[in-house]
Amino acid sequence: MAGRRPEGHTGGAVVTEVAYAKSRFRAPEIEHRYGDNVHLLDDPVAWTLLARLCARDTQQPEVGRLVRFLYEKLAEVVVAAELPRARLDVPTRMVTSSPQAVVRSAGIARQTRVVTVGIARAGTMPSQVVYDLLNELLDPAGVRQDHLFMSRATDAQGQVVGATWHDAKIGRDVDGRVVLFPDPMGATGSSLVSALEHYKTRLEGKPARCIAMHLIVTPEYLRNVLSAHPDTLVYALRVDRGLSSEEVLATVPGTRWDEERGLDDHQYIVPGAGGVGEILNNAWV
């Protein structure tokens, strides 16, 4: 028919695909009563592999593979849920023949500035996994990896009373940055409380937000960290409260928070995974 516009012709106007214009991604979570800043993921694949990681007979090199895989999954969830989003307009290879061949969707804002903090020893590999993903998604100029060397400080009775810093390689600027703490075991929270205090008060500027990323946390950890730093976001694959009573274990996590117990008398997690830092490095010191 004379004068009819070709199919798909828009007269020069850009047509935006609305299906992907906004992302409403939220991580699937189990029910709990620890507050809005705690995210306990509902992921049966991750739970299966985490159980294998925790098993008594699992050693290297399987331990390393499992930790890496679990942190790849966890990092993708945290980045998708918490990092700012921006519009993407990306011409595809088809644009030479079809001007409409432009991907228009929401995505991760490339200019987001992030720090991932590797807390030795268990947090070294997880931080590297997060760092690698961030460099793929963001402008690498705005991505930094810091390193902390810390250990538990205990009293004469062997009770954890804080964290001792041995060394650190830390950039000075944190203003407006998202600061991530990928550390497998959240036991007492003493190391993270110390690290958060440092990043909030002793460096240049104020972080946009601080996010802890764990495989396992305890109720005691959540209480200690959120009491000291209530604005911290915590993501974890599992909460371990194995030394709680049967009655407490039958309740939704956090319902009877004061009665929940996940640490033994030496502040190790039950059921837990043993010394992940030691197992990862085959160094029992």
N, C-alpha and C positions, 0 to 999 in steps of 0.2 A: 504494500500500500504506500503510495507516494507520501512523503513527509513523515513517515513513521520512524521513531527513534529506535536504534538498535537495542536489543535486549540488554539490560544492565547499564545503559547510558544514563547518566545523572545530570547532564547539562553542566558539568564542572564542579558540582557540589560533592563534598566528601561524605559518603554514607558510612556511619559508624555501626559496627556490629554490636548490638546491645547485650547479647548473651554473655559476653566476657568483659563488659565494661566495668563491672565491679566484682570484687572477690569478697565472699562472705565466709571464707575459710575459718573454721574453728576446730581445734584438735578434739577428737572424740575422747571423753574422759569417763572414768568410773565415778559413781556417786561418793561424795565425802563431805565432811563438815569442817574442813580446815580453813575455809575462807576462799575468797575469789582469786587470790594471788597464787594459789596452789593448783597445779594442773597434773593430775595423775592419769596417765594415758590409758585408754582402753584399746589395747593392741595385742590380740592373741598371738600374732606372729612374733612380735618382740618378746612377749612373756615366755613363749616356748624356747626361744634362743637364749634368753636371760637365764631361764632355769638350767639350761645346758651349761652355760657359763659358770653357774654357781655349783654345779655338781662336783663331788669330791674327786672324781677321776679325770676331769677335764684339765688338761695341761697345755703348754705351748707345743705346737704353733696354733692349736685351735683356739686358745684363749685370745690370742691377738686378733685372729680373724673375727671372732664373735664380738669383741669390744669395738672393733672398727665398724662392723656392719651395724651394730646397735646404735652407735653414735652417728652414722650416716643417716639412719632413719630418724633419730631424735633431732638431729640438726635440721633436717628438712622441715619437720613439724614446727620447730621453734621459729625458724626463719619465715616460714609461710604465715604463721600466726602473729608474729610480733614485729617484724620489720615493716617500715612504711612501704606503701604501694604507689605506683605511678603508672600512667598510661604508656603503653608500648605501641609504636607505629613502625613496623618492620616490613619493608618490601621483601617478597620471597623471590625465588628464582623464576617464577612465572610472570613477573612484572614486565618482562620484555615483550610478552605477547598479550598480557591482560593488565591494563592499568589498575584494575581493582585488586590485584594480587598483593595486598598489603595486610599483614596481620595487625589487627587493632584490638588490644585487650589490656586488662590490668596486669601488672607484674610487680616485681620487687624494685623499689626505687634505687637506681644504680648509684646515686651519689650518697647513699646512707653511709655514715662513718661508724665503724665497729672495731672493738677490741675484743679479742678472745684471750683468756688468761689460762695458761698452762700451769697447774699446781703440781709440782713433782711430788711423788713419782707417778701415781696412778693417773693424773690428769694430763700428762704430757702427750700421749697418743690421741686422746679425745680432742684436745685443743688443736692438734695438727689437722685432724679430720674436719673440724669446724672451719679452721682457717682455709683449707683447700676449697671447701664449698663456697665460702664468702668471696674468695678471689675469682671464682667462676661467675658469680652472680653480680658482684659489685665492682666499682672502679677500684682496682687493687691499691691505688694511691691512698685510699681511705680505709684500708684494712690493715690492722696491726695485730701482732701476736706478742704478748708479754709472758714472762716466765717467773714464777715464784718457787722458792725452795723452802718448804715449811715442814714442821713435824709437830706432833702433839706435845704439849707440856703437861706433865703429870705431877701430882704431889706424892708424899711419902707412902700413901696408901694405894698408889697407882691410879688415882682418879684424874681424869682429864680436867685441867684447870685453864686451858687456853692453848695458844699456838705459838711456837718459836720460829722466828724467821732466821734462815741461814744465809740466804742471798736472794737477789732479785735483779732481773733485767726488765725494766719498765720504762715505757715512754712517758713523757711528762704530761702531755695534753689528753684530757678526757672530755673536754667541753662539748656537749651535744652528742657524744658518742653512745651507742649501745654497747654495754660491757657484758660479755658472756663469760660464765665460769663453768666449763665442762669438766666435772669431777665425778667419777663413777659412784663413790659411796658418800652419802650424806649421813654421817653417824651422829656425832655430838653437835656439829655445826661450828665448832671453835675455829677451825681454819677459815671457813667462809666468813664468819663474823669479822675476823681480823682483816681479811682481804677486802671486804666491803668497806670497812672503816677507812682503810688506806686509800682506796679509790675515790671515796666521797670527800675526804677531808685533807689529803696531803698532796694532791696533784693539781694541775692547772685546770680550772673550770669544773663544771658539774655534769656528770653523766646524764644522758637522756633517760636511761633506765638501766637497771642491773638485773640480769637473768641468770639464775643457777640452773644447770642442766645435769641431771643425775640419772644413773640407772636405778639406784635404790636409795630411799630415804627412810628415816625412822620418825615416829611421832615426836621424840625428844629433839631431833634435829629441827623439825619444822617449828616447834615451840621456841627454841633458842634463837634461830635465825630471824623469825618474824617478830619476836619480841624486841630484838636489837635493831632490826632493819625492816619495819613493816611494809615498806614500799617495794621490797624485793619480789620478783617473780620466780617461782620455783616450778620447773618441769621435771617429772620423774616417770619412769616406767613402772615402778612398784614401790609401795610403802610396806615396810616390814615391821610388824608389831607382834612377833612370834612369842614373846614372853608375857603377853597379856593373858588374863584369865579367859576361860572358854566363854563366859558370859559376855565379856568385852569383845572378843573376837566375833561374836554373833551379831554385833551392831555395825552400822555403817561407820567406816573410818572417820574419826574425829568427833563422833557423838559423845563419847566418854573419854575425851582426849587426855585428861589428867590421869586416867587409869590405864592408858595404853603404854606398853613398854616394848621397845625393840632393841634395847641395849643390855648386854649382860654386865656383870660386876666389873669387867675390865673395859667397858664401853665399846665392845665389838657387837656388830649387828647380828641378830638372830631372826630368821634363818640366815640371812646374809649371803656372802660369797667368799668368806675368808679374806686374806690380805691381797686385794686385787693389785696393788702396787708391787707387792713382792712377787706374785705369780706372773704378772706381765713381764717383769725384769729378771725372773729367776734369781732374785737377790733377797735373801731372808735376813735382812739387817734392818 
